[in-house]
Amino acid sequence: MSEPVTALNNTSDATGIAAVSEIGPVGMITLRGDLNASYLRKAAAQIAGVDVPAPLGCNSSDNRGIAWMSPDELLVMCPYAEAGETVEKLEKAIGSNFATAANVSDGRAVFRVSGPLAREVMAKLSPVDLDPAIFKPGMFRRTRLAQVPAAFWMTDDETFQIFCFRSVAQYVFDVLKVAAQSGSAVGHFPLAEGQSANT
């Protein structure tokens, strides 16, 4: 069996005000159906190992998670090697109830932006209000980064995880790298106590 290859071969850059890296591959399954239905919520939570999040949220632990994508769509995340098996488990758990599950892992690229100034880097590219009092770890947004569709959430106070279509992976890495380039700190968001910006 051949080894999976990410869009950019896990490229990274840590020379700027935040570290930017492609991570992955990551297993991603689109699950569509009635998000209020107990059979769907139970199946997703049992398989992902986390609760189904509230709207605009993402619950994750290690390499598993569930992100709220829309009123009728969840994104279930798992180890890449388990994606096919996870789809089968979801379909079996859902049974004859209405829902669809599709493995979309190979169509996505996943990035991480980390460091005390990660929030500032992301704010340069997205129209989302990233004020620390408003956007907190566990919140999830489908939006745009510069000119392309993307989605992201914070796994902790200094780390964003981002995914986009694989076809625009190089563009997304490049704009993240430019937004994080050395000397580009704006100082818009105050650093938390104990944080230090290495600009």
VOTIFI-768479 format. One record per residue: residue in three letters; x, y, z of N, C-alpha, C in turn. Coordinates in Angstrom, 3 decimals. Each point is the difference from the previous one (the first is absolute). Layout:
+------+----------+----------+----------+----------+----------+----------+----------+----------+----------+
! resn !      n.X !      n.Y !      n.Z !     ca.X !     ca.Y !     ca.Z !      c.X !      c.Y !      c.Z !
+------+----------+----------+----------+----------+----------+----------+----------+----------+----------+
!  ala !        X !        Y !        Z !        X !        Y !        Z !        X !        Y !        Z !
...
+------+----------+----------+----------+----------+----------+----------+----------+----------+----------+
END
This chain:
+------+----------+----------+----------+----------+----------+----------+----------+----------+----------+
! resn !      n.X !      n.Y !      n.Z !     ca.X !     ca.Y !     ca.Z !      c.X !      c.Y !      c.Z !
+------+----------+----------+----------+----------+----------+----------+----------+----------+----------+
!  met !    0.839 !   -1.187 !    0.000 !   -0.839 !    1.187 !    0.000 !    0.881 !    1.246 !    0.000 !
!  ser !   -0.318 !    0.961 !   -0.866 !    0.813 !    1.204 !   -0.091 !   -0.269 !    0.929 !    1.180 !
!  glu !    1.006 !    0.798 !    0.326 !   -0.123 !    0.945 !    1.098 !   -0.749 !    1.247 !   -0.482 !
!  pro !   -0.877 !    0.549 !    0.829 !   -0.700 !    1.228 !   -0.389 !    0.977 !    1.168 !   -0.088 !
!  val !   -0.253 !    0.904 !   -0.928 !    0.851 !    1.169 !   -0.195 !   -0.853 !    1.247 !    0.162 !
!  thr !    0.439 !    0.906 !    0.849 !   -0.722 !    1.253 !    0.153 !    0.270 !    0.902 !   -1.197 !
!  ala !   -0.782 !    1.044 !   -0.121 !    0.125 !    0.890 !   -1.159 !    1.383 !    0.625 !   -0.102 !
!  leu !    0.596 !    0.364 !    1.142 !    1.283 !    0.699 !    0.000 !    1.088 !   -0.757 !    0.754 !
!  asn !   -0.194 !   -1.286 !    0.194 !    1.005 !   -0.833 !    0.672 !    0.396 !    0.531 !    1.374 !
!  asn !   -1.003 !    0.455 !    0.763 !    0.206 !    0.477 !    1.374 !    1.003 !    1.152 !    0.092 !
!  thr !   -0.052 !    0.892 !   -0.956 !    0.891 !    1.159 !    0.021 !   -0.304 !    0.892 !    1.207 !
!  ser !    0.999 !    0.754 !    0.425 !   -0.189 !    0.875 !    1.154 !    0.937 !    1.195 !   -0.076 !
!  asp !   -0.344 !    1.014 !    0.777 !    0.851 !    1.181 !    0.100 !   -0.146 !    0.569 !    1.399 !
!  ala !    1.108 !    0.119 !    0.711 !   -0.037 !    0.515 !    1.365 !    0.880 !    1.235 !    0.146 !
!  thr !    0.216 !    0.726 !   -1.102 !    0.900 !    1.145 !    0.032 !   -0.698 !    1.312 !    0.335 !
!  gly !   -1.329 !   -0.011 !    0.057 !   -0.733 !    1.244 !    0.205 !   -0.556 !    0.168 !    1.398 !
!  ile !   -1.066 !    0.769 !    0.108 !   -0.583 !    0.313 !    1.306 !   -0.868 !   -1.143 !    0.522 !
!  ala !   -0.282 !   -0.976 !   -0.844 !   -0.705 !   -1.225 !    0.404 !    0.484 !   -1.131 !   -0.890 !
!  ala !   -0.082 !   -1.207 !    0.494 !    0.401 !   -1.165 !   -0.792 !   -1.161 !   -0.443 !   -0.874 !
!  val !    0.282 !   -0.270 !   -1.268 !   -1.010 !   -0.456 !   -0.958 !    0.441 !   -1.357 !   -0.517 !
!  ser !   -0.881 !   -0.985 !    0.077 !    0.378 !   -1.329 !   -0.472 !   -1.199 !   -0.728 !   -0.580 !
!  glu !    0.279 !   -0.788 !   -1.032 !   -1.019 !   -0.912 !   -0.503 !    0.082 !   -1.251 !    0.868 !
!  ile !   -1.140 !   -0.481 !    0.417 !   -0.026 !   -1.226 !    0.794 !   -0.862 !   -1.019 !   -0.724 !
!  gly !    0.120 !   -1.194 !    0.444 !   -0.861 !   -0.988 !   -0.634 !    0.799 !   -1.178 !   -0.463 !
!  pro !   -0.654 !   -0.873 !   -0.737 !   -1.399 !    0.084 !   -0.425 !   -0.966 !   -0.221 !    1.169 !
!  val !   -1.204 !    0.527 !   -0.141 !   -1.023 !   -0.086 !    1.032 !   -1.242 !   -0.643 !   -0.602 !
!  gly !   -0.583 !   -0.933 !    0.711 !   -1.251 !   -0.603 !   -0.450 !   -1.156 !    0.954 !    0.221 !
!  met !   -0.787 !    0.248 !   -1.045 !   -1.144 !    0.907 !    0.097 !   -1.206 !   -0.634 !   -0.680 !
!  ile !   -1.098 !   -0.067 !    0.748 !   -1.228 !   -0.571 !   -0.536 !   -1.112 !    1.031 !    0.121 !
!  thr !   -0.632 !    0.310 !   -1.121 !   -1.164 !    0.878 !    0.003 !   -1.216 !   -0.832 !    0.371 !
!  leu !   -0.704 !    0.401 !    1.043 !   -1.199 !   -0.691 !    0.455 !   -1.171 !    0.964 !   -0.106 !
!  arg !   -0.963 !   -0.341 !   -0.864 !   -1.138 !    0.894 !   -0.209 !   -1.284 !   -0.687 !    0.398 !
!  gly !   -0.881 !    0.777 !    0.616 !   -1.286 !   -0.527 !    0.439 !   -0.627 !    0.943 !    1.012 !
!  asp !   -0.957 !   -0.502 !    0.743 !   -0.679 !    0.787 !    1.022 !    0.869 !    0.018 !    1.254 !
!  leu !    0.625 !    1.136 !    0.274 !    0.926 !    0.074 !    1.129 !   -0.695 !   -0.048 !    1.355 !
!  asn !   -1.323 !    0.085 !    0.003 !   -0.748 !   -0.132 !    1.246 !   -0.393 !   -1.444 !    0.280 !
!  ala !    0.205 !   -0.870 !   -0.991 !   -0.402 !   -1.398 !    0.146 !    0.963 !   -0.729 !    0.937 !
!  ser !   -0.546 !   -0.705 !    0.966 !    0.842 !   -0.685 !    0.984 !    0.853 !   -1.082 !   -0.646 !
!  tyr !   -0.520 !   -0.675 !   -1.036 !    0.779 !   -1.067 !   -0.635 !    1.262 !    0.557 !   -0.657 !
!  leu !   -0.085 !    1.196 !   -0.577 !    1.160 !    0.589 !   -0.659 !    0.995 !    0.525 !    1.035 !
!  arg !   -0.488 !    0.687 !    0.999 !    0.874 !    0.559 !    1.029 !    0.719 !   -1.104 !    0.778 !
!  lys !   -0.737 !   -1.049 !    0.310 !    0.588 !   -1.111 !    0.747 !    1.077 !   -0.698 !   -0.818 !
!  ala !   -0.287 !   -0.226 !   -1.279 !    0.968 !   -0.681 !   -0.870 !    1.273 !    0.825 !   -0.144 !
!  ala !   -0.157 !    1.293 !   -0.255 !    1.164 !    0.861 !   -0.194 !    0.844 !    0.088 !    1.267 !
!  ala !   -0.648 !    0.204 !    1.135 !    0.719 !    0.146 !    1.264 !    0.714 !   -1.287 !    0.394 !
!  gln !   -0.659 !   -1.121 !   -0.193 !    0.597 !   -1.282 !    0.369 !    1.245 !   -0.283 !   -0.831 !
!  ile !   -0.067 !    0.297 !   -1.276 !    1.106 !   -0.317 !   -0.900 !    1.147 !    1.006 !    0.137 !
!  ala !   -0.341 !    1.281 !    0.195 !    1.050 !    1.024 !    0.112 !    0.584 !    0.081 !    1.409 !
!  gly !   -0.739 !   -0.469 !    0.981 !    0.499 !    0.058 !    1.369 !   -0.156 !    1.348 !    0.664 !
!  val !   -0.769 !    0.895 !   -0.620 !   -0.290 !    1.313 !    0.582 !   -1.479 !    0.299 !   -0.228 !
!  asp !   -0.546 !    0.925 !    0.762 !   -1.398 !    0.384 !   -0.172 !   -0.188 !    0.792 !   -1.286 !
!  val !   -1.198 !   -0.069 !   -0.548 !   -0.345 !    0.841 !   -1.139 !   -0.011 !    1.451 !    0.486 !
!  pro !    0.708 !    0.893 !   -0.673 !    0.080 !    1.383 !    0.483 !   -1.276 !    0.798 !   -0.268 !
!  ala !   -0.107 !    1.101 !    0.692 !   -1.068 !    0.959 !   -0.296 !    0.306 !    0.664 !   -1.334 !
!  pro !   -0.992 !    0.676 !   -0.602 !    0.277 !    0.732 !   -1.244 !    1.213 !    0.911 !    0.137 !
!  leu !    0.824 !    0.051 !   -1.054 !    1.220 !    0.800 !   -0.069 !    1.069 !   -0.477 !    0.974 !
!  gly !   -0.049 !   -1.291 !    0.338 !    0.971 !   -0.540 !    0.927 !    0.739 !   -1.195 !   -0.563 !
!  cys !    1.084 !   -0.356 !    0.675 !    0.781 !   -1.188 !   -0.341 !    0.502 !   -0.632 !    1.292 !
!  asn !   -0.324 !   -1.273 !    0.191 !    0.530 !   -0.750 !    1.130 !    1.048 !   -0.953 !   -0.533 !
!  ser !    1.191 !    0.059 !    0.559 !    1.068 !   -0.871 !   -0.486 !    0.860 !   -0.473 !    1.154 !
!  ser !    0.590 !   -1.167 !   -0.207 !    0.923 !   -0.572 !    0.973 !    1.015 !   -0.825 !   -0.768 !
!  asp !    1.264 !    0.389 !    0.120 !    1.073 !   -0.648 !   -0.754 !   -0.317 !    0.083 !   -1.499 !
!  asn !   -0.104 !   -1.144 !   -0.669 !   -0.230 !    0.023 !   -1.448 !   -1.433 !   -0.362 !   -0.374 !
!  arg !   -0.923 !    0.198 !    0.933 !   -1.416 !   -0.253 !   -0.268 !   -0.804 !    1.242 !    0.346 !
!  gly !   -1.141 !    0.160 !   -0.659 !   -0.838 !    1.147 !    0.310 !   -1.238 !    0.061 !   -0.856 !
!  ile !   -0.853 !    0.960 !    0.343 !   -1.208 !    0.283 !   -0.776 !   -0.114 !    1.513 !   -0.108 !
!  ala !   -0.176 !    0.493 !   -1.220 !   -0.210 !    1.431 !   -0.230 !   -1.395 !    0.215 !   -0.576 !
!  trp !   -0.658 !    1.058 !    0.460 !   -1.308 !    0.380 !   -0.522 !    0.221 !    0.789 !   -1.286 !
!  met !   -0.482 !   -0.540 !   -1.116 !    0.213 !    0.636 !   -1.304 !   -1.182 !    0.839 !   -0.460 !
!  ser !   -1.221 !   -0.464 !    0.277 !   -1.219 !    0.707 !   -0.403 !   -1.163 !   -0.645 !    0.746 !
!  pro !   -1.221 !    0.530 !   -0.128 !   -1.129 !   -0.581 !    0.743 !   -0.286 !   -1.471 !   -0.313 !
!  asp !    0.549 !   -0.514 !   -1.109 !   -0.234 !   -1.419 !   -0.302 !    1.302 !   -0.753 !   -0.298 !
!  glu !    1.133 !    0.520 !    0.486 !    1.274 !   -0.631 !   -0.354 !    1.010 !    0.070 !    1.143 !
!  leu !    0.648 !   -1.131 !    0.253 !    1.107 !   -0.085 !    0.940 !    1.234 !   -0.482 !   -0.750 !
!  leu !    1.161 !    0.343 !    0.512 !    1.243 !   -0.556 !   -0.510 !    0.589 !   -0.863 !    1.114 !
!  val !    0.102 !   -1.292 !   -0.258 !    0.560 !   -0.936 !    0.971 !    1.457 !   -0.226 !   -0.361 !
!  met !    0.903 !    0.220 !    0.955 !    1.436 !   -0.147 !   -0.246 !    0.545 !   -1.213 !    0.749 !
!  cys !    0.944 !   -0.674 !   -0.653 !    0.584 !   -1.214 !    0.560 !    1.375 !   -0.200 !   -0.625 !
!  pro !    0.783 !   -0.964 !    0.488 !    1.256 !   -0.291 !   -0.686 !   -0.260 !   -0.344 !   -1.464 !
!  tyr !    0.868 !    0.466 !   -0.867 !   -0.201 !   -0.193 !   -1.449 !   -0.204 !   -1.468 !   -0.366 !
!  ala !    0.785 !   -0.890 !    0.574 !   -0.077 !   -1.420 !   -0.344 !   -1.339 !   -0.628 !    0.381 !
!  glu !   -0.740 !    0.675 !    0.892 !   -1.275 !   -0.544 !    0.463 !   -1.212 !    0.618 !   -0.700 !
!  ala !    0.226 !    0.881 !   -0.958 !   -1.116 !    0.730 !   -0.600 !   -1.006 !   -0.915 !   -0.682 !
!  gly !    0.479 !   -0.924 !   -0.823 !   -0.913 !   -0.914 !   -0.691 !   -0.799 !   -0.839 !    0.977 !
!  glu !    0.674 !   -0.533 !    0.995 !   -0.654 !   -0.810 !    1.028 !   -0.996 !    0.837 !    0.800 !
!  thr !    0.335 !    1.266 !    0.232 !   -0.889 !    0.876 !    0.758 !   -1.287 !    0.260 !   -0.759 !
!  val !    0.089 !    0.177 !   -1.310 !   -1.213 !    0.161 !   -0.807 !   -0.891 !   -1.229 !    0.146 !
!  glu !    0.594 !   -1.163 !   -0.086 !   -0.769 !   -1.248 !    0.132 !   -0.668 !   -0.089 !    1.370 !
!  lys !    0.715 !    0.376 !    1.050 !   -0.563 !   -0.032 !    1.347 !   -1.172 !    0.973 !    0.128 !
!  leu !    0.164 !    1.185 !   -0.577 !   -1.084 !    0.978 !    0.055 !   -1.235 !   -0.517 !   -0.729 !
!  glu !    0.210 !   -0.549 !   -1.189 !   -1.126 !   -0.515 !   -0.781 !   -0.706 !   -1.131 !    0.742 !
!  lys !    0.773 !   -0.853 !    0.644 !   -0.591 !   -1.103 !    0.757 !   -0.775 !    0.518 !    1.203 !
!  ala !    0.569 !    0.983 !    0.711 !   -0.660 !    0.550 !    1.182 !   -1.285 !    0.751 !   -0.364 !
!  ile !   -0.001 !    0.646 !   -1.152 !   -1.175 !    0.765 !   -0.431 !   -1.094 !   -0.931 !   -0.515 !
!  gly !    0.425 !   -1.115 !   -0.579 !   -0.955 !   -0.986 !   -0.491 !   -0.889 !    0.535 !   -1.103 !
!  ser !   -1.295 !   -0.227 !    0.116 !   -0.940 !    0.415 !   -1.046 !   -0.457 !    1.441 !    0.161 !
!  asn !    0.455 !    0.673 !    1.042 !   -0.363 !    1.409 !    0.195 !    0.665 !    0.869 !   -1.067 !
!  phe !   -0.592 !    1.154 !   -0.253 !    0.525 !    0.861 !   -1.064 !    1.226 !    0.770 !    0.464 !
!  ala !    1.100 !   -0.235 !   -0.693 !    1.247 !    0.753 !    0.186 !    0.979 !   -0.505 !   -1.046 !
!  thr !    0.973 !    0.814 !   -0.330 !    1.040 !   -0.421 !   -0.943 !    1.364 !    0.284 !    0.600 !
!  ala !    0.943 !   -0.891 !   -0.274 !    1.375 !    0.166 !    0.475 !    0.930 !   -0.188 !   -1.187 !
!  ala !    0.954 !    0.916 !   -0.167 !    0.936 !   -0.078 !   -1.120 !    1.403 !    0.343 !    0.463 !
!  asn !    0.964 !   -0.780 !   -0.445 !    1.402 !    0.229 !    0.322 !    0.541 !    1.101 !   -0.910 !
!  val !    0.351 !    1.140 !    0.579 !    0.508 !    1.140 !   -0.781 !    1.464 !    0.302 !    0.344 !
!  ser !    0.652 !   -0.945 !    0.644 !    1.370 !    0.225 !    0.492 !    0.964 !    0.454 !   -1.082 !
!  asp !   -0.032 !   -0.648 !   -1.156 !    0.985 !    0.288 !   -1.038 !   -0.262 !    1.299 !   -0.748 !
!  gly !   -1.134 !    0.617 !    0.248 !   -0.306 !    1.260 !   -0.668 !    0.390 !    1.224 !    0.804 !
!  arg !    0.604 !   -0.217 !    1.172 !    0.295 !    1.113 !    0.903 !    1.482 !    0.066 !    0.346 !
!  ala !    0.438 !    1.195 !    0.318 !    1.332 !    0.220 !    0.572 !   -0.214 !    0.625 !    1.370 !
!  val !    0.848 !   -0.359 !    0.939 !   -0.168 !    0.459 !    1.383 !    1.273 !    0.713 !    0.456 !
!  phe !   -0.184 !    1.172 !    0.628 !    1.127 !    0.808 !    0.457 !   -0.150 !    0.339 !    1.475 !
!  arg !    1.131 !    0.347 !    0.602 !    0.001 !    0.472 !    1.382 !    0.776 !    1.310 !    0.042 !
!  val !   -0.553 !    0.980 !    0.704 !    0.697 !    1.258 !    0.274 !    0.091 !    0.094 !    1.517 !
!  ser !    1.218 !    0.124 !    0.524 !    0.162 !   -0.040 !    1.449 !    0.985 !    1.049 !    0.494 !
!  gly !   -0.213 !    0.388 !    1.247 !    0.850 !    0.987 !    0.648 !   -0.839 !    1.105 !    0.611 !
!  pro !    0.588 !    0.820 !    0.863 !   -0.743 !    1.074 !    0.660 !   -0.665 !    0.979 !   -0.966 !
!  leu !    0.552 !    0.144 !   -1.217 !   -0.569 !    0.942 !   -0.973 !   -0.794 !   -0.705 !   -1.100 !
!  ala !   -0.365 !   -1.241 !    0.218 !   -0.780 !   -0.742 !   -0.999 !   -1.332 !    0.685 !   -0.288 !
!  arg !   -0.638 !    0.530 !    1.020 !   -1.292 !    0.668 !   -0.175 !    0.147 !    1.207 !   -0.928 !
!  glu !    1.100 !    0.719 !    0.138 !    0.252 !    1.162 !   -0.841 !    0.210 !   -0.405 !   -1.461 !
!  val !    0.708 !   -1.093 !   -0.223 !    0.221 !   -0.502 !   -1.358 !   -1.327 !   -0.326 !   -0.663 !
!  met !   -0.867 !   -0.713 !    0.705 !   -1.284 !   -0.397 !   -0.569 !   -0.908 !    1.203 !   -0.241 !
!  ala !    0.070 !    0.988 !    0.873 !   -0.853 !    1.180 !   -0.139 !    0.350 !    0.814 !   -1.240 !
!  lys !    1.226 !   -0.109 !   -0.486 !    0.388 !    0.724 !   -1.219 !   -0.683 !   -0.563 !   -1.240 !
!  leu !   -0.463 !   -1.240 !    0.086 !   -0.483 !   -0.695 !   -1.193 !   -1.488 !   -0.307 !   -0.001 !
!  ser !   -0.636 !    0.025 !    1.154 !   -1.392 !   -0.431 !    0.105 !   -0.888 !    1.111 !    0.554 !
!  pro !   -1.266 !    0.076 !   -0.457 !   -0.921 !    1.014 !    0.535 !   -0.597 !   -0.370 !    1.353 !
!  val !    0.391 !   -1.130 !    0.572 !   -0.519 !   -0.428 !    1.300 !    0.561 !    0.900 !    1.106 !
!  asp !   -0.854 !    0.386 !    0.955 !    0.455 !    0.782 !    1.148 !    0.777 !   -0.920 !    0.930 !
!  leu !    1.305 !    0.170 !    0.053 !    0.856 !   -0.879 !    0.782 !    0.424 !    0.593 !    1.341 !
!  asp !   -0.719 !    1.002 !    0.459 !    0.254 !    0.542 !    1.332 !   -0.056 !   -1.150 !    1.008 !
!  pro !    0.982 !   -0.103 !    0.897 !    0.022 !   -1.111 !    0.960 !   -1.263 !   -0.111 !    0.848 !
!  ala !   -0.705 !    1.110 !    0.195 !   -1.236 !   -0.047 !    0.780 !   -1.162 !   -0.576 !   -0.808 !
!  ile !    0.179 !   -0.071 !   -1.321 !   -1.087 !   -0.458 !   -0.878 !    0.282 !   -1.370 !   -0.598 !
!  phe !    1.209 !   -0.192 !   -0.535 !    0.339 !   -1.281 !   -0.630 !    0.949 !   -0.751 !    0.904 !
!  lys !   -0.469 !   -1.145 !    0.507 !    0.751 !   -0.750 !    1.000 !    0.248 !   -1.433 !   -0.478 !
!  pro !    0.936 !   -0.701 !    0.640 !    0.229 !   -1.397 !   -0.356 !   -1.301 !   -0.795 !    0.008 !
!  gly !   -0.166 !   -0.842 !   -1.004 !   -1.221 !   -0.790 !   -0.132 !   -1.024 !    0.628 !   -0.926 !
!  met !    0.193 !    1.268 !   -0.370 !   -0.891 !    0.635 !   -0.969 !    0.496 !   -0.311 !   -1.411 !
!  phe !   -0.930 !   -0.076 !   -0.929 !    0.291 !   -0.447 !   -1.361 !   -0.663 !    0.950 !   -0.991 !
!  arg !    0.712 !    0.310 !   -1.081 !   -0.579 !    0.857 !   -1.030 !    0.326 !   -0.513 !   -1.400 !
!  arg !   -1.012 !   -0.004 !   -0.847 !    0.203 !   -0.171 !   -1.438 !    0.027 !    1.412 !   -0.566 !
!  thr !    1.054 !    0.337 !   -0.703 !    0.185 !    1.377 !   -0.421 !    0.897 !    0.030 !   -1.230 !
!  arg !    0.749 !    1.069 !   -0.129 !    0.978 !    0.119 !   -1.076 !    1.345 !    0.403 !    0.595 !
!  leu !    1.050 !   -0.481 !   -0.618 !    1.346 !    0.484 !    0.295 !    0.468 !    0.685 !   -1.263 !
!  ala !    0.166 !    1.306 !    0.079 !    0.288 !    0.793 !   -1.204 !   -1.114 !   -0.266 !   -1.008 !
!  gln !    0.265 !   -0.721 !   -1.083 !   -1.002 !   -0.150 !   -1.053 !   -0.592 !   -1.402 !   -0.125 !
!  val !    0.278 !   -0.894 !    0.934 !   -0.476 !   -1.374 !   -0.171 !   -0.799 !   -0.481 !    1.213 !
!  pro !   -0.939 !   -0.926 !   -0.225 !   -0.764 !   -0.570 !    1.121 !    0.918 !   -0.806 !    0.917 !
!  ala !   -0.264 !    0.100 !    1.279 !    0.769 !   -0.750 !    0.992 !   -0.834 !   -0.102 !    1.271 !
!  ala !    0.460 !   -0.801 !    0.922 !   -0.642 !   -0.109 !    1.309 !    1.105 !   -0.130 !    1.043 !
!  phe !   -0.275 !    0.481 !    1.207 !    1.019 !   -0.115 !    1.050 !   -0.623 !    0.012 !    1.379 !
!  trp !    0.785 !   -0.463 !    0.958 !   -0.348 !    0.065 !    1.405 !    1.291 !    0.095 !    0.797 !
!  met !   -0.146 !    0.328 !    1.278 !    1.155 !    0.064 !    0.883 !    0.002 !   -1.239 !    0.879 !
!  thr !    1.136 !   -0.684 !    0.053 !    0.118 !   -1.155 !    0.881 !    0.458 !    0.424 !    1.397 !
!  asp !    0.646 !    1.163 !    0.093 !    0.348 !    0.611 !    1.282 !    0.205 !    1.493 !   -0.256 !
!  asp !    0.437 !    0.730 !    1.015 !    0.090 !    1.458 !   -0.103 !    1.010 !    0.500 !   -1.024 !
!  glu !    0.898 !   -0.857 !   -0.448 !    1.044 !    0.441 !   -0.926 !    0.052 !   -0.816 !   -1.289 !
!  thr !   -1.018 !   -0.827 !   -0.246 !    0.080 !   -0.901 !   -1.148 !   -1.289 !   -0.041 !   -0.802 !
!  phe !    0.133 !    0.280 !   -1.292 !   -1.118 !   -0.132 !   -0.939 !    0.237 !   -1.223 !   -0.876 !
!  gln !   -1.059 !   -0.717 !   -0.283 !    0.057 !   -1.068 !   -0.985 !   -0.924 !    0.408 !   -1.141 !
!  ile !    0.500 !   -0.101 !   -1.215 !   -0.686 !    0.519 !   -1.184 !   -0.089 !   -1.094 !   -1.041 !
!  phe !   -1.121 !   -0.078 !   -0.696 !   -0.016 !   -0.868 !   -1.169 !   -0.628 !    0.716 !   -1.180 !
!  cys !    0.448 !   -0.409 !   -1.177 !   -0.461 !    0.590 !   -1.250 !   -0.017 !   -1.097 !   -1.058 !
!  phe !   -0.467 !    0.325 !   -1.190 !    0.056 !   -0.970 !   -1.079 !    1.460 !   -0.251 !   -0.380 !
!  arg !    0.298 !   -1.226 !   -0.315 !    1.359 !   -0.384 !   -0.356 !    0.512 !    0.810 !   -1.200 !
!  ser !   -0.884 !    0.348 !   -0.904 !    0.403 !    0.706 !   -1.224 !    0.568 !    1.387 !    0.267 !
!  val !   -0.295 !    0.574 !    1.168 !    0.518 !    1.338 !    0.319 !    0.996 !   -0.042 !    1.160 !
!  ala !    0.535 !   -1.182 !    0.283 !    0.897 !   -0.155 !    1.150 !    1.227 !    0.908 !   -0.090 !
!  gln !    0.623 !    0.066 !   -1.168 !    1.198 !    0.837 !   -0.129 !   -0.328 !    1.470 !    0.232 !
!  tyr !   -1.115 !    0.452 !   -0.543 !   -0.423 !    1.392 !    0.191 !   -0.223 !    0.288 !    1.483 !
!  val !   -0.707 !   -0.889 !    0.689 !   -0.291 !    0.222 !    1.416 !    1.293 !    0.010 !    0.821 !
!  phe !    0.900 !   -0.924 !   -0.267 !    1.276 !    0.012 !    0.721 !    0.749 !    1.300 !   -0.256 !
!  asp !    0.001 !    0.450 !   -1.237 !    0.729 !    1.231 !   -0.340 !   -0.580 !    1.222 !    0.695 !
!  val !   -1.342 !    0.128 !    0.023 !   -0.577 !    1.188 !    0.645 !    0.178 !   -0.058 !    1.520 !
!  leu !   -0.062 !   -1.203 !    0.570 !    0.262 !   -0.124 !    1.436 !    1.444 !    0.392 !    0.312 !
!  lys !    0.917 !   -0.442 !   -0.841 !    1.418 !    0.306 !    0.201 !    0.251 !    1.505 !   -0.114 !
!  val !   -0.629 !    0.652 !   -0.968 !    0.163 !    1.450 !   -0.156 !   -0.593 !    0.731 !    1.207 !
!  ala !   -1.177 !   -0.434 !    0.449 !   -0.634 !    0.646 !    1.155 !    0.815 !   -0.186 !    1.272 !
!  ala !    0.835 !   -1.044 !    0.024 !    0.810 !   -0.289 !    1.179 !    1.457 !    0.428 !   -0.154 !
!  gln !    0.331 !    0.706 !   -1.064 !    1.407 !    0.316 !   -0.246 !    0.599 !    0.855 !    1.114 !
!  ser !    1.263 !   -0.173 !    0.216 !    0.717 !    0.709 !    1.055 !   -0.154 !    1.508 !   -0.170 !
!  gly !   -0.260 !    0.675 !    1.104 !   -0.144 !    1.453 !   -0.023 !   -1.389 !    0.484 !   -0.341 !
!  ser !   -0.965 !   -0.913 !   -0.174 !   -1.340 !    0.411 !   -0.421 !   -0.992 !    0.104 !    1.146 !
!  ala !    0.469 !   -0.095 !    1.227 !   -0.907 !    0.093 !    1.143 !   -0.668 !    1.367 !    0.048 !
!  val !   -1.281 !    0.007 !    0.250 !   -0.776 !    1.242 !    0.065 !   -0.254 !    0.405 !    1.446 !
!  gly !   -0.101 !   -0.966 !    0.888 !   -0.243 !    0.301 !    1.406 !   -1.441 !    0.312 !    0.305 !
!  his !   -0.913 !   -0.525 !   -0.820 !   -1.422 !    0.307 !    0.193 !   -0.590 !   -0.699 !    1.219 !
!  phe !    0.369 !   -1.270 !    0.180 !   -0.537 !   -0.758 !    1.121 !    1.009 !   -0.016 !    1.145 !
!  pro !   -0.437 !    0.342 !    1.211 !    0.941 !   -0.037 !    1.134 !    0.396 !   -1.444 !    0.302 !
!  leu !    1.244 !   -0.200 !    0.346 !    0.461 !   -1.330 !    0.374 !   -0.449 !   -0.313 !    1.413 !
!  ala !   -0.355 !   -1.248 !    0.231 !   -0.405 !   -0.425 !    1.333 !    1.205 !   -0.002 !    0.926 !
!  glu !   -0.274 !    0.035 !    1.272 !    1.088 !   -0.024 !    0.994 !    0.845 !   -1.260 !   -0.197 !
!  gly !    1.283 !    0.185 !   -0.051 !    0.915 !   -1.126 !   -0.198 !    0.369 !   -0.251 !   -1.448 !
!  gln !   -0.750 !    0.610 !   -0.946 !    0.321 !   -0.162 !   -1.413 !    1.095 !    0.985 !   -0.391 !
!  ser !    0.816 !   -0.418 !   -0.941 !    1.079 !    0.857 !   -0.501 !    0.060 !   -0.112 !   -1.508 !
!  ala !   -0.044 !    1.133 !   -0.691 !    0.079 !   -0.007 !   -1.459 !    1.446 !    0.107 !   -0.435 !
!  asn !    0.432 !   -0.972 !   -0.767 !    1.348 !    0.049 !   -0.559 !   -0.084 !    0.533 !   -1.419 !
!  thr !   -0.047 !    1.303 !   -0.157 !   -0.159 !    0.623 !   -1.310 !    1.326 !    0.497 !   -0.525 !
+------+----------+----------+----------+----------+----------+----------+----------+----------+----------+
END
